[in-house]
């Protein structure tokens, strides 16, 4: 599952960049960014975490680091949609409380 997830994530990042370049070249005033959320407290995440056996890779890290809440992602979307982010395009923003940097 990890190789497929990694390949899909890399594809999203490349697609985001390509679409951003295309929009700029065409003169479209469209900014294109991707958001890569980590563990956030949602019903789906609660169910998935409840099904993991103790000691599962990543479970300890999530428990130690804590999870975000959906409003954290919503606030990022709001920022990216605002004029305050007018110079941000063609990138991906990771919002995971530092999970992926460990």
C-alpha positions in Angstrom: 0.0 0.0 0.0 2.8 2.4 0.8 4.3 2.3 -2.8 0.9 3.0 -4.3 0.3 5.9 -1.9 3.7 7.3 -2.6 3.3 7.1 -6.3 -0.2 8.7 -6.1 1.1 11.5 -3.9 4.0 12.2 -6.3 1.5 12.2 -9.2 -0.6 14.8 -7.5 2.4 17.1 -6.8 3.5 16.8 -10.5 0.0 17.4 -11.8 -0.4 20.5 -9.5 2.9 22.0 -10.9 2.0 21.2 -14.5 -1.5 22.7 -14.2 -0.1 25.8 -12.5 2.5 26.3 -15.3 -0.2 25.8 -17.9 -2.5 28.4 -16.3 0.3 30.9 -16.2 1.3 30.3 -19.8 -2.3 30.8 -20.9 -2.6 34.0 -18.9 -5.3 32.5 -16.7 -5.5 34.1 -13.3 -5.9 30.8 -11.6 -3.6 29.6 -8.8 -3.2 25.8 -8.4 -2.0 24.2 -5.1 -2.4 20.9 -3.4 -3.0 20.2 0.2 -1.4 17.1 1.8 -3.1 16.6 5.2 -1.8 14.2 7.8 -4.0 12.6 10.5 -7.0 14.7 11.4 -9.7 13.7 13.7 -12.6 12.6 11.5 -15.0 9.7 11.7 -13.0 7.9 9.0 -9.7 8.4 10.8 -11.2 7.3 14.2 -12.5 4.1 12.6 -9.2 3.4 10.8 -7.1 4.0 14.0 -9.5 1.8 16.0 -8.8 -1.1 13.6 -5.0 -0.9 13.8 -3.3 -3.4 16.2 -1.2 -2.0 19.0 2.3 -1.3 18.0 1.4 -0.6 14.3 3.9 1.6 12.6 2.7 5.2 12.7 0.1 4.7 15.4 2.5 5.6 18.3 3.5 8.7 16.3 0.0 9.9 15.7 -0.9 9.3 19.4 2.3 11.2 20.5 1.9 14.1 18.0 -1.8 14.4 18.2 -4.2 14.9 15.3 -5.4 18.0 13.7 -9.1 18.9 13.3 -10.9 19.5 10.1 -11.0 23.2 10.7 -7.2 23.3 10.5 -7.5 22.2 6.8 -10.4 24.5 6.2 -8.4 27.4 7.4 -5.6 26.5 5.0 -8.1 26.3 2.2 -9.5 29.7 3.2 -6.0 31.2 3.2 -5.1 29.7 -0.2 -8.3 31.1 -1.7 -7.6 34.6 -0.3 -5.6 37.4 -1.8 -3.1 37.0 1.0 -1.8 34.0 -0.9 -1.7 35.6 -4.3 1.9 34.7 -4.9 1.5 31.0 -4.0 0.9 28.6 -6.9 2.2 25.3 -8.1 3.1 24.0 -4.7 1.8 21.5 -2.2 1.3 22.4 1.5 1.7 19.7 4.1 -0.5 20.1 7.2 0.4 17.2 9.4 1.9 18.6 12.7 5.3 17.5 11.6 4.5 13.8 11.0 6.3 13.5 7.7 9.5 15.2 8.8 10.2 12.5 11.4 
